[in-house]
Amino acid sequence: MGLFDRLKGDDGPRVAFFGIDGVPYSLIDQHPDVFPNLTELAADGSGGAIDSIVPPESSACWPSLTTGVNPGQTGVYGFQDREVGSYDTYVPMGRDVQAERLWDRVTEDGRDATVLNVPVTFPPQRNVQRMVSGFLSPGVDKAAYPDDLRDRLQETDYRIDVNAKLGHDDDKTEFVEDAHETVEKRFETFKHYVQQDDWDLFFGVFMTTDRVNHFLFKDYVEETDNREAFLNFYSTVDDYLGKLREMLPDDVTMVVASDHGFTALDYEVHCNEWLRQEGWLDFHDDDHSELGDISDDTKAYSLIPGRFYINLEGREPNGSVPQDEYEQVRSELKEKLEALEGPDGNPVADRVVTKEDAFRGDHEDIAPDLVVVPNHGFDLKAGFKGSEDVFGVGPRNGMHSFDNATLLVEDDDARINDADLYDIAPTVLSLMDHDYDRGEFDGTSLV
């Protein structure tokens, strides 16, 4: 093992973290023939299923994974967040993450970090030696720092993300080919900088796994003709991870993790349409497409994934629910959500979580009042254009799950039981012998 020109010795132990977005641990555990390298990593160290966060959505998960704190402290609750005191919404980017990232702590110690393709990190930070931002970045030309990284990525046709629109086609051939090309470019870039850079923390994420799961996971579960393509893709990912492990020097601990689990999708649930039909939400007129179009008598609205907000007087610009009725109205909505059933008669909600139970921190002012953690099979949507039905079927056949995320640590002292996403950051820092106050994190070190 080891292609580095030197070992850092007295500079302290190092960590190479590889993210596999949305990969459920059960997939690895049930297919050791597809995942021989990850199976070996788990056998040599520790591996298991962990819980994600509330809500289990990548835009919220990666900030929490890389900081060790909940959305109430990161300030990022999902793919779309609401401005304070406004009905305006925005897509959170790296600058919206208010908590300290792992690599910031490492660089403050005078050590070096290479950070590649982590979601919600745009624009790239300049306090690390190298960064290309991941999911939600507009393009390599603006997402890479320093210039030599940008130039190399452009020369090698690096891709920040797969072309997800190809997944909408009935024939998944082009989508799968694009997924393979995208993950190959990611591997080649990881391989180059794992070997070239003098890093203490290497942090890279394979996002394509999440995309493949969204469009092929039910094919895998139901053993359709696309199942072989699904498993072949994962065999390739495992092969890449095995090759990366072989490149790591002996003083490096490898960590592999996903930000949430995955399961088959049966129904999309259009939450704002449900609220409209139940009399909780209405619009100013028939031409509506955004949160600002809701009427003044709206009592509640939803943002993805499964976040519900009371239209509260004094908090929302045109709040219709008085402060002294807040608890009563929220309790009523919670009961209705808990009672909601799908066309198959199964409850949509595994549980409905209040903001007090899910979030804490300085950024609770934009926290949802309730979050539905759905049962497997129900994917919660929240558009404002309107839908004919509450339940429908879209082009995706896989969805995120709160349970069954993956964590593998190349350390047989790691204790991966009753763990969750918040435990990853303090675990990585402990592996690097970084001193920190245990109270700074919502999780605890597993080593």
ABEGO torsion letter per residue (X at the ends): XEABABBAEAAEBBBBBBBBBGBBAAAAAABAAABAAAAAAAAABBBEBBBBBOBBBAAAAAAAAAAGBBAAAAGBAEABBBBBGBABBBBBBAAABABBBAAAAAAAAGBBBBBBGBBGAOBBBAABABBBBBBGBAEAAAABOBAAAAAAAAAAGBBABBBAAAAABABAAAAAAAAAAAAAAAAAAAAAAAAABBBABBBBBBAAAAAAAAAAAAAAAAGBAAAAAAAAAAAAAAAAAAAAAAABBAABBBBBBBABBBBBBABBBBAAAAAAAAGABBBABABBABAAABBAABABBBBOBGBBBBBBBGABAABABBAAAAAAAAAAAAAAAAABBBAAGBBABABBBBAAAABBEAAAAABBABBBBBBBGBBBBABAAEBABABBBBABABBBBABGBBBBBBBAABBBBGBBAAAAAAAAAAAAGBBBBAAABABBBAX
